[in-house]
Amino acid sequence: MAGQQPAMPHAGSWFGRHLLTDLLHQTANRSIFRAVEHGDGRVGLLLVLDPRVSAVPHLPAVFDARMRQAAGVLERHVVALRHWDETDGLLHAELGVVAGTGLRTLLEHEPMPVPQALDLAARLADALEAAHARGLPHLGLSPSTVVVDLQGHPVLTDLGVAAALVQAGVRSDPDEARWVAPEVLDGALAGGWTPRAGQRADVWSLAALLHDCLTGLGPAARPLRTSPALVGLLQRAQGPVDQRPGSPGELVRMARFAAAEPLAELELLPRPGRPTDPGATRPPGPPRTTAVVGHARPDAPPSRPPGGAERPSRGSGLLGLFVVLVVLTVGLLGLLGYLLLRPDPPRAVGPSAPPTAVASPSQDRSAAPSATPTPTPGGSAAPPALPAGATVCEAATGPAGGLSRSASGNANTSCGFAEAARVVLAGTPDPFATQRVDVTSPVTEQTYDLSCSASAGLITCTGGDDAVVLVW
């Protein structure tokens, strides 16, 4: 029939050149399948937009533009984007394989300890800021768009897809709306946004995600035990745009500082839902919660001490504080006088030590510190701290391009492939730059695309058939 919408594919069917083997996740706007490519048998993830969404006017052009931006984001916590196209009237994107578990599944099992939640948020902030540097906000961050890999690190999906849908005016998935900033739900960013608006929207979503990492979701949701300062920060980050931290990284830095304050038991109170449009109600799901210190409800009258006694006056507390400050000041002045007036200790007579170079403020400050590890005598670099499960490989060749050793990051990566990647990286203009390289495996004799980035002198490359290569 003319004008009939195309049918959504299903697991076990062919979609273009891909055999869809499993349906991994599905929302109102898109479905994610595990797929096998015809011909070379390459396994990947296929994100397919719903027929209703694919038919939105102007979406194909917007989708293509945002996918081109996303393909340029090379960051270890962003899933690799292999290809995007339109098949049988449906827009879709092919993603690299991520071995792990969805964050939503983990949070429905149990909440995270504060240090683990802050580490996850920090890694997601790195991914978001790498995208922001290319003018691309996520605008759809939620537990369903984060996969936690086998090393416990988050990997961000849907980059570019959510932004394209927002720009085209497609309403957010009801199941994901609780993690979406109000201005996105209200359609204020439809048609485009300023860099500041996109960043602040992602800050809102990251704060909501961090909140739920600490409380858990669904049957695992429980009262939050953390510092009141962190609770206040998360509430402010989900408030008006001008009150939010300026970037995801700033939010995480402030959260680490706030979490270091003394803990307090916090009672969780449901927060009323926000309609996505006039007459609409907040989508069903675990209620968003906010914390109130001391188990006191906001409308409760102020409590008094037992027996009707008044609390001690504030004046006595200020007097005690003044006395403490005076004592500390006198002590510091005495210590300073002793250090200034004491005689110099006798100097030892003996051979003079070689002079030590001291940096002068007038020296050239333009040279930035290098990410390359300092070589040790003998020509090999000191091994950096490697992640759990990594296996150091025997060097097949001598040091090259400042790189002397490699390691296999998991069981899917052979040492021969790791050494081949080291040689390829050594031949690039800057081995420690964020970049993509093609590496031929000596085991399979096939060439694989790796995404590489460096941190603290360690280069991490991922790609291929779930390969992880570490080079230094």
C-alpha positions in Angstrom: 0.0 0.0 0.0 1.4 3.4 -0.9 2.6 5.5 2.1 2.7 2.5 4.4 5.4 2.7 7.0 8.2 0.0 6.9 8.1 -2.8 9.4 10.5 -2.9 12.3 12.9 -5.9 11.9 13.1 -8.6 14.6 15.6 -11.0 15.9 16.3 -13.8 13.5 15.6 -11.7 10.4 17.9 -10.1 7.9 18.2 -6.3 7.8 20.3 -5.2 4.8 23.6 -7.1 5.0 23.1 -7.9 8.7 21.6 -11.0 10.4 19.9 -9.8 13.6 20.7 -12.5 16.2 19.4 -11.0 19.4 17.3 -8.0 20.6 19.4 -6.5 23.4 17.3 -3.4 24.3 14.2 -1.6 23.0 12.5 1.7 23.7 9.8 3.7 22.0 12.3 5.3 19.7 14.9 2.7 18.9 16.0 -0.9 19.2 19.5 -2.3 19.6 20.3 -5.8 18.1 23.4 -8.0 18.2 24.1 -8.5 14.5 26.4 -10.5 12.2 27.5 -9.0 9.0 27.1 -11.0 5.8 30.4 -12.0 4.2 33.1 -11.5 6.8 31.0 -12.6 9.8 31.9 -9.5 11.8 29.8 -9.2 15.0 28.5 -5.8 16.0 25.6 -3.9 17.5 22.9 -2.4 15.2 20.9 0.5 16.5 17.7 0.9 14.4 15.3 3.8 14.8 11.6 3.0 15.0 9.6 3.4 11.7 7.6 6.3 13.2 10.8 8.1 14.1 12.6 7.4 10.8 9.7 9.0 9.0 10.1 12.4 10.7 10.7 15.0 8.0 14.3 16.3 7.8 15.5 13.7 10.3 17.7 11.8 7.7 19.8 14.9 7.0 20.1 15.7 10.7 20.9 12.1 11.6 23.7 12.0 9.0 25.2 15.3 10.3 25.2 14.2 13.9 26.6 10.8 13.1 29.5 12.5 11.3 30.2 14.5 14.5 30.0 11.4 16.7 32.4 9.4 14.4 35.1 12.0 15.2 34.8 11.5 19.0 37.7 9.2 19.8 37.5 8.5 23.5 37.9 5.2 25.3 34.6 5.5 27.1 32.6 6.0 23.9 31.5 3.0 21.9 33.0 2.9 18.4 30.8 4.1 15.6 31.4 2.0 12.5 28.8 2.9 9.9 25.4 4.6 9.5 22.8 4.4 6.7 19.2 4.1 5.8 17.9 0.7 4.8 14.3 -0.1 3.8 13.3 3.3 5.0 14.8 2.9 8.5 17.7 4.9 9.8 20.3 2.8 11.6 23.9 2.9 13.0 26.4 0.1 13.4 28.4 0.2 16.7 31.3 -1.8 18.0 30.8 -4.7 20.4 31.0 -3.9 24.1 31.3 -6.9 26.4 29.6 -6.0 29.7 26.3 -5.3 31.4 23.9 -2.4 31.1 24.1 0.1 33.9 20.4 0.0 34.4 20.5 -3.8 35.1 23.3 -3.3 37.6 21.5 -0.5 39.5 18.3 -2.6 39.6 20.4 -5.2 41.5 22.1 -2.9 44.0 23.3 0.7 44.4 27.0 1.6 44.1 29.3 2.7 46.9 30.1 6.4 46.7 33.7 5.9 45.4 32.6 3.6 42.7 29.8 5.9 41.6 32.1 8.9 41.5 34.7 7.0 39.4 32.0 6.0 37.0 30.7 9.6 36.8 34.3 10.9 36.2 34.8 8.5 33.3 31.5 9.5 31.8 32.4 13.2 32.2 35.6 12.5 30.2 33.5 11.0 27.4 30.9 13.9 27.4 33.6 16.6 27.4 35.3 14.9 24.4 32.0 15.1 22.6 31.5 18.7 23.7 34.9 19.6 22.3 33.4 18.7 18.9 30.2 20.6 19.5 28.1 17.5 20.2 26.2 17.1 23.4 24.7 13.7 24.2 21.2 14.9 25.4 20.1 11.4 26.1 22.4 10.2 28.9 20.6 7.5 31.1 21.4 4.1 32.6 20.1 2.6 29.4 22.8 4.3 27.3 25.7 3.2 29.5 27.3 -0.3 29.4 29.7 -1.3 32.2 32.5 -3.4 30.7 34.3 -6.3 32.2 36.9 -4.0 33.8 34.1 -2.0 35.5 34.5 1.0 33.2 31.5 2.7 31.6 31.1 2.9 27.9 28.7 5.5 26.4 26.3 4.6 23.6 23.8 6.6 21.5 26.2 9.5 21.0 24.8 11.6 18.1 21.5 9.6 17.9 19.8 11.3 20.9 21.0 14.7 19.7 19.6 14.1 16.2 16.2 13.2 17.7 16.2 16.3 19.9 17.1 18.5 17.0 14.4 17.0 14.8 11.8 17.6 17.5 11.2 13.9 18.4 10.0 13.5 22.0 12.3 11.6 24.4 11.5 8.0 25.2 9.1 7.9 28.1 11.3 5.3 29.9 14.3 7.6 29.6 12.6 11.0 30.4 13.5 11.0 34.1 17.1 11.5 33.2 16.5 14.2 30.6 16.9 17.9 31.4 13.7 19.9 31.6 14.7 22.1 28.7 15.1 19.1 26.4 11.7 17.6 27.4 10.1 21.0 26.9 11.4 21.2 23.3 13.5 24.3 24.0 16.5 22.7 22.1 14.5 21.5 19.1 16.1 23.0 16.0 19.5 23.5 17.6 21.3 24.8 20.7 24.3 26.8 21.9 27.3 25.0 23.2 26.5 26.2 26.7 23.0 25.0 26.6 24.0 21.5 25.4 26.7 21.2 28.1 24.4 22.3 30.9 21.7 19.8 29.7 24.3 17.0 30.0 25.3 18.2 33.4 21.7 17.8 34.5 21.5 14.3 33.2 24.9 13.3 34.7 23.7 14.6 38.1 20.5 12.6 37.8 22.5 9.5 36.8 25.0 9.9 39.8 22.0 10.3 42.1 20.5 7.0 41.0 23.9 5.2 41.1 24.0 6.0 44.8 20.4 5.0 45.5 19.8 2.2 43.1 16.7 1.7 40.9 13.5 -0.3 41.2 13.5 -3.0 43.8 17.1 -2.1 44.8 16.3 1.5 45.6 17.2 2.4 49.2 17.8 5.4 51.4 21.0 7.3 50.6 23.8 7.6 53.1 26.1 10.4 52.0 27.1 13.9 53.0 24.5 16.7 53.0 26.9 18.8 50.8 26.7 16.1 48.0 23.0 16.0 48.2 22.8 19.8 47.9 25.1 19.7 45.0 23.1 17.1 43.1 19.9 19.1 43.7 21.6 22.3 42.5 22.9 20.6 39.4 19.3 19.6 38.6 18.0 23.0 39.1 17.8 26.1 36.9 20.4 26.3 34.1 22.4 29.2 35.7 22.8 27.3 39.0 24.3 24.2 37.5 28.1 23.5 37.3 29.6 24.7 34.0 30.7 21.2 32.7 30.4 17.5 33.6 34.0 17.6 34.8 33.3 20.5 37.1 30.3 18.6 38.5 32.5 15.5 39.3 35.2 17.6 40.9 32.7 19.4 43.1 31.0 16.0 44.0 34.3 14.5 45.1 34.9 17.4 47.4 31.4 17.4 48.8 31.5 13.6 49.3 34.5 14.0 51.6 32.4 15.7 54.3 30.9 13.8 57.2 28.1 11.4 56.4 24.5 11.7 57.5 21.5 9.4 57.3 19.1 10.9 54.7 15.4 10.2 54.3 14.3 9.9 50.7 11.2 11.8 49.7 9.4 11.3 46.4 9.7 14.3 44.1 6.5 15.2 42.1 6.8 14.3 38.4 7.3 17.0 35.7 4.9 16.8 32.7 6.7 16.7 29.3 3.9 18.7 27.7 0.5 20.3 28.8 -1.8 17.5 30.1 1.0 14.9 30.1 2.2 13.1 33.2 5.7 12.0 34.1 6.4 8.6 32.6 6.1 5.6 34.9 9.2 4.2 36.6 11.1 4.4 39.8 10.3 7.8 41.5 13.0 10.4 41.5 13.9 11.1 45.1 15.5 13.9 47.0 17.1 13.8 50.4 16.3 15.7 53.6 18.8 15.7 56.4 17.8 14.5 59.8 14.6 12.6 59.1 12.6 15.8 59.3 9.9 16.6 56.8 10.0 20.1 55.2 6.6 21.1 56.7 7.4 19.9 60.2 7.6 22.6 63.0 11.1 23.2 64.5 11.9 20.8 67.3 12.8 21.9 70.8 15.0 20.1 73.4 13.2 17.8 75.9 11.6 19.5 78.8 11.0 22.8 77.0 14.6 24.0 77.6 15.9 26.6 75.1 19.0 25.8 73.1 22.3 27.4 74.2 22.7 30.9 72.8 24.8 31.5 69.8 26.9 34.1 71.7 28.6 31.5 73.9 29.6 29.5 70.8 31.1 32.5 69.2 33.1 33.4 72.3 34.6 29.9 72.4 35.6 30.1 68.8 37.2 33.5 69.4 39.3 32.1 72.2 40.5 29.2 70.0 41.5 31.6 67.2 43.5 33.7 69.7 45.4 30.7 71.0 46.2 29.4 67.5 47.4 32.9 66.4 49.8 33.2 69.4 51.2 29.7 68.7 51.8 30.4 65.1 53.6 33.7 65.9 55.9 31.9 68.4 56.8 29.2 65.9 57.5 31.9 63.2 59.8 33.7 65.6 61.7 30.6 66.5 62.3 29.7 62.8 63.6 33.3 62.0 65.9 33.7 65.1 67.5 30.2 65.5 71.2 29.9 64.5 72.1 28.1 61.3 73.1 24.5 61.8 76.8 23.7 61.1 77.6 22.7 57.6 79.3 19.4 56.9 82.7 19.6 55.3 83.2 17.3 52.3 82.9 17.0 48.6 80.3 19.3 47.1 77.2 17.8 45.6 76.6 18.3 41.9 74.4 21.3 41.2 70.7 20.7 40.8 68.8 22.5 38.1 65.9 24.6 39.4 63.2 26.0 37.2 63.1 29.8 37.1 59.8 31.7 36.7 61.5 33.4 33.7 62.0 30.2 31.9 59.9 29.4 28.8 56.5 28.0 29.9 55.3 27.1 26.4 56.5 23.5 26.5 53.7 21.3 27.8 54.5 18.2 29.8 54.9 15.1 27.6 52.6 12.1 28.0 55.5 9.8 27.1 56.8 7.8 30.1 60.4 8.5 31.2 62.8 5.8 29.8 64.9 3.8 32.2 68.5 2.9 31.7 68.6 0.1 29.1 66.2 1.6 26.7 62.8 0.3 28.1 60.2 2.5 29.7 59.1 1.9 33.2 55.9 -0.1 33.1 52.8 2.0 34.1 50.0 0.6 36.3 48.1 -1.8 34.1 44.5 -2.7 34.6 43.5 -6.1 36.1 43.7 -9.0 33.7 46.4 -7.4 31.5 49.3 -9.6 30.4 52.7 -8.0 29.5 54.0 -9.3 26.2 57.5 -10.1 25.2 58.9 -7.4 22.9 59.1 -8.7 19.3 61.3 -5.7 18.3 63.3 -3.1 20.0 62.0 0.3 21.2 60.5 2.4 18.4 58.9 5.8 18.4 59.3 6.1 22.2 57.3 2.8 22.7 59.1 -0.2 24.1 56.5 -2.7 25.4 52.9 -3.8 25.0 50.4 -5.8 26.9 47.2 -7.8 26.0 44.3 -6.3 27.9 42.0 -9.3 27.8 41.7 -12.9 26.6 40.5 -11.9 23.2 43.8 -10.1 22.4 47.0 -12.0 21.4 50.4 -10.7 22.2 51.3 -10.8 18.5 48.5 -8.4 17.8 49.5 -6.1 20.7 53.1 -6.0 19.4 51.8 -5.3 15.9 49.8 -2.4 17.3 52.9 -1.0 19.0 54.8 -1.0 15.8 52.0 0.8 13.9 51.6 3.4 16.7 55.4 4.0 16.7 55.1 4.9 13.0 52.5 7.7 13.6 53.5 11.3 14.0 52.4 11.3 17.7 51.9 7.8 19.2 50.2 9.4 22.3 47.6 11.4 20.3 44.0 10.3 20.3 43.6 8.6 16.9 42.5 5.5 14.9 44.9 3.1 13.5 44.6 0.0 11.3 46.5 -3.1 12.6 46.9 -6.4 10.8 46.8 -9.4 13.2 49.6 -12.0 12.6 47.2 -14.6 13.9 44.2 -14.1 11.8 45.9 -12.1 9.0 43.0 -9.7 9.0 43.2 -5.9 9.5 41.3 -4.3 12.3 40.4 -0.7 13.2 41.5 0.4 16.7 40.6 3.5 18.6 43.6 4.7 20.7 44.1 7.3 23.4 46.7 7.9 26.1 46.5 8.7 29.8 49.5 8.9 32.3 51.9 7.5 29.7 49.8 4.5 28.8 48.1 4.1 25.4 44.9 2.1 25.4 43.5 0.8 22.0 40.2 -0.9 21.6 38.3 -2.3 18.7 38.4 -5.2 16.3 36.7 -8.3 17.9 36.6 -6.8 21.4 40.4 -6.4 21.5 42.2 -4.3 24.1 45.8 -3.4 23.6 48.0 -1.5 26.1 51.3 0.2 24.9 53.9 2.3 26.6 
